[in-house]
Amino acid sequence: MSRLAEKLADQIAAEAIRHVERTGDEDVISVLAQSMGDSSQTLQEAFITSVRVQRAAIRAQRLLARRVKEHSGGDAAG
């Protein structure tokens, strides 16, 4: 996969995820993927992968933040 496709896909995926988080418009991911696939299967695949990876990272970061908060309990010693 080309670096250009990955870079563009990462940027568009990040913007799309922000849009979904603000609006709840989950359909935008499918609409964008379909539109990309009409012109470039490479970009479409990179976008879908990037959405999955970025969403997984967001979920992991949120889970970690919750766990840290739950276990911190003001205990500075760890």
C-alpha positions in Angstrom: 0.0 0.0 0.0 1.3 3.4 -0.8 2.5 5.8 1.8 0.4 8.5 0.2 -2.8 6.4 0.5 -2.0 5.6 4.1 -1.4 9.2 5.0 -4.5 10.5 3.3 -6.6 7.6 4.8 -5.3 8.4 8.3 -6.2 12.0 8.0 -9.7 11.4 6.6 -10.3 8.6 9.1 -9.4 10.9 12.0 -11.7 13.6 10.7 -14.5 11.1 10.2 -14.1 9.7 13.7 -14.2 13.2 15.2 -17.4 13.8 13.2 -19.0 10.6 14.4 -18.1 11.4 18.0 -19.6 14.9 17.7 -22.7 14.0 15.8 -23.4 10.2 16.2 -23.4 10.0 12.4 -22.0 6.5 12.1 -23.1 6.3 8.4 -20.4 8.7 7.4 -17.8 6.0 7.6 -19.6 3.7 5.2 -20.4 6.6 2.8 -16.8 7.7 2.7 -15.5 4.2 2.3 -17.9 3.6 -0.6 -17.0 6.8 -2.3 -13.3 6.0 -2.0 -13.8 2.5 -3.3 -15.5 3.9 -6.4 -12.2 5.5 -7.4 -9.5 3.8 -5.4 -9.6 0.4 -3.7 -6.2 1.1 -2.2 -7.4 4.3 -0.5 -10.7 2.6 0.6 -8.8 -0.3 2.2 -6.3 2.0 3.9 -9.3 4.2 5.2 -11.2 1.2 6.6 -8.0 -0.1 8.3 -7.2 3.3 9.7 -10.7 3.7 11.1 -10.5 0.3 12.9 -7.0 1.0 14.2 -7.8 4.5 15.4 -11.0 3.5 17.1 -9.3 0.6 18.8 -6.6 3.0 20.0 -9.3 5.5 21.3 -11.1 2.7 23.2 -7.8 1.5 24.7 -6.8 5.0 25.8 -10.2 5.6 27.4 -10.1 2.2 29.1 -6.6 3.0 30.4 -7.7 6.4 31.6 -10.6 4.8 33.5 -8.4 2.1 35.0 -5.8 4.7 36.1 -8.5 6.8 37.7 -10.1 3.8 39.4 -6.8 2.6 40.8 -5.2 5.9 41.7 -7.6 6.6 44.6 -5.2 9.3 45.8 -2.4 6.7 46.5 0.7 8.4 45.4 2.8 5.4 46.2 1.3 3.4 43.4 
